[in-house]
Amino acid sequence: MAITLYTTPSCSFCRKAKDFFQKNHIRFTEYDIARDQRRADEMVRKSGQMGVPVIDMNGKIIVGFNQPEVERALR
């Protein structure tokens, strides 16, 4: 499963999302949208949102860190 995580350094929910994936040994690609405008634009196109985190799980877009929804998407 391809997982992309769009984050910013000061976002506490971004840290929770990263911690969840790391603790469960789930590989993901992280993009810091505060430093990469191209990825920020990509995130907005995918989600329609400016808030982070945005998690793209094989095309399923989750805005914010909703652990039950992430777990459902992993099944």
C-alpha positions in Angstrom: 0.0 0.0 0.0 1.3 3.4 -0.9 0.9 5.9 1.9 1.7 9.6 1.5 1.6 11.9 4.6 1.5 15.7 4.1 2.7 17.5 7.2 4.1 20.6 8.8 6.7 20.7 11.6 4.4 22.4 14.1 1.4 20.1 13.7 0.7 17.9 16.7 -1.8 15.6 14.7 0.9 15.2 12.1 3.2 13.9 14.8 0.5 11.5 16.0 0.0 10.2 12.5 3.8 9.6 12.0 4.0 7.9 15.4 1.1 5.6 14.6 2.7 4.5 11.3 6.2 4.1 12.8 5.0 2.1 15.8 3.1 -0.2 13.5 6.0 -0.6 11.1 4.0 0.9 8.2 6.0 2.5 5.5 5.0 6.0 4.4 6.4 8.9 2.4 6.3 12.2 4.2 6.2 15.7 2.6 6.7 18.8 4.6 4.4 21.2 2.8 5.8 24.2 4.7 9.0 23.7 2.7 7.7 22.3 -0.5 5.1 24.4 -2.3 4.7 21.9 -5.1 3.6 19.2 -2.6 1.4 21.7 -0.8 -0.4 22.4 -4.1 -0.6 18.6 -4.7 -2.2 18.1 -1.3 -4.8 20.8 -1.9 -5.7 19.3 -5.3 -6.1 15.9 -3.7 -8.0 16.9 -0.5 -9.6 20.3 -1.2 -8.2 21.3 2.2 -5.4 23.5 3.5 -5.2 21.8 6.9 -2.8 19.0 7.8 -2.2 16.2 8.1 -3.6 14.9 4.9 -3.1 11.1 4.4 -3.3 9.6 1.0 -3.7 5.8 1.3 -3.8 4.3 -2.2 -5.9 7.2 -3.3 -8.2 7.3 -0.2 -7.8 10.7 1.2 -8.1 11.2 5.0 -7.9 14.8 6.3 -6.7 15.0 9.9 -5.5 12.0 11.9 -8.5 9.8 12.5 -7.0 6.5 13.7 -10.1 4.3 13.3 -10.4 5.5 9.7 -6.7 4.9 9.0 -7.1 1.4 10.5 -10.1 0.7 8.2 -8.1 1.9 5.2 -5.3 -0.4 6.1 -7.5 -3.5 5.9 
